[in-house]
Amino acid sequence: MSRLEGAAAVIRDGLFTFVGYPYEDQEIYNIHDPYLKVSDLASLLDVLDEIEGELDNEFREVAGLENVANLVDMDSITSIRDLCDYGKPIYELAEFDTVEYASDLLSEQMVHNEDMNDVSQDAVDKAAERRYDLAEVAEDPVNELYNYLEQVKNSFHAAVNEINRLEDQQAKIDNTSHYYKLKT
């Protein structure tokens, strides 16, 4: 659970910001300065793989825990995978390197030394504009991703609570039967 929360926090912290009055404590997509790396997406997907593996291998095979596996929102996990897939707006935003883009623009142009400052600034401006365009296209998918992450975390919390409830219930049954054996 902590790995899921950690991976979600990295993405949330890089893509969202808190706004002030009158929307205090509300997070909004930071379209002007989003920070996301492909490795952040890979980490999130690795955690989701782990969750799916545990659900398939452990919970579904143990009598009484198959219900717990059904509490985890698998549709949201599938949607997260789709939103973070190669070629999708979120992935393109994470993959974009502003410095590399500006350098590529500079290398395409032959300029004289006296024009270098203007051309360099133009390349940096175009790179920033491209990044903003990618961030703008990714806005709706990023907000969807945020919502799906919250749904998965909430459903995982529900599954953990159910496991705890079942453990408590089992402990009461075990204690009762042990107590009964001692009395007879």
N, C-alpha and C positions, 0 to 999 in steps of 0.2 A: 504494500500500500504506500509506503513512504517513497519508493522509487517512482511510482506513478505520480504522486503529488510533487516530487522533485522535478520530474520531466515536464509536468504541466506548468510548474512555477517558472521554469526557465523560459518556456514559450510565452507564458503570460507576461513575465517581467520584460521580455524583449519586445513584445508587440503592443502592450497596453500601458496606459498611464492613468493616474488618478486625476480627476478634474476638481477644481475648487468650487466655491459657492456659485450657484445654488445647487450644484450636483455633487456635493461632497460625498466622499466614499464611493463614487461611481467610477468604474474603470471604462475607458474608451480606447478604441484602437488608435495607436500613435502613428497616424498616416505620414507624418512629416519626418519621423526618425525611427522607423521600425528596425529592430535588430533581431535577426534570425539566421542561424547557420544550418546548413544541410545536416551537420552532425547533431544538432538539436532535434531535428525531425527523426533522424536515425535512432537516437536514444529513446525518443517517445515510442517509436514503432517497435523497438526491442522490448520495451516494458510491456507493450500490448501483446507481443508474441508470448512473453512469459506468462501473462495472465491467461491467455487462451490455452497455453500448454497445461498450466495448472488446472484449469477448469476441465479440460478434456481428459487429462491423465489421472488426476487425483479425485476431484469432486464427483465426477460422473460415475466413477467405479466404486465409491464407498456408499453403502446403503444408507439412506437418510440424507446424504449430502447432494443428491442430484437436484433437489429443489434449490439449494444454495447456488448452484451453477446457473440456474435459470434466472436468478435475481440480477445477475450482471448483464448490463445492457449491451448485448453483442451487436445490435444494429448500429448503435452509436460508435462502437469500435470499428465496424466496417466503414462507416461514414468518415471517421477520422482517417483511416487508411486511404480512402478515396481522395479526400481533400489534400493529403500530403503527398500524393503520388507524383512521380516524375512527370514534368511537363505541365502540371497544374499551377495556378497562380501562386499558391503558397510556396511550392517548391522553387519556382522561378525567382521569387523574391529572396528566398534563402540562398539560392545559388549565385545571385548577382553580386559581382565584385566591382564596386564603383571605381576603385583605383585601376584595376585591370581594364575596365571599359574605357576610362579616360586615356590610359596609356595606349590602348589599341587605336583610339582616334588620333592621338598624336603621331603614332608611327605611320599612319596612313598619309600624313601630310608632310610635304617637303616645305620647310619654312626657313627664312633667313633669320639670323640671330635677333635682329631688331623686331621681328614679328613674333618671336617665341612667347613672350609674356601674354600677348593677346590670344594666341592660338591655344596656349596652355589653359588659360582661364576659360576659353570657349569649350575646351574638352571637359574640364571639370564641371562646368555648367550643364553641358549635355549629359554627362554621367549622372549628375544629381537629378536632372529632369527625367532621365530614364528610370532611375530608382523610384522617384515619386510616381511615375506612371505605373510601374509594377506594384507599388504599394497601394495605389488607387484600385487597380484591377483586383488585388487580393483582399480588399476590405471586406466584402461580403463573405468570402470563404473563411477569412480569419475570424470573423464574428461567429460563423457557424462552428468552426473548430473549437472556439472558446466554449460555446454552449454544449457541444458534444463532450468535451473534456469534463465539464461540470456534471453532465448526466452520467458519464462513466464513473467518475469519482463517487457520486451519490449512490449509484447502484452497487459499487464495490463496498461502500460503507454499510449498505443494507445487508450485503452478503456476509460481511464480517460480523455484524450484529446478530445475524441469524446463526452463524457458527457459534458465537458466544452463548446465545440462548440455548442451542442444542447441547453444548457442553455443560451448561448449568443444569439443564433438564436431565442429562445423562448422569451427572454427579449426584443429583437427588435420587434418581432411581438406584444407583449403585449404593449410596449411603443407606437407603431404605432396606435394600436386600441384605446388606451387611448387618444392619441393625437387627433385622428379623432373624438372621442366622445366629446372632449372639444371644438373643432372647430364648430361642428354642433349645 
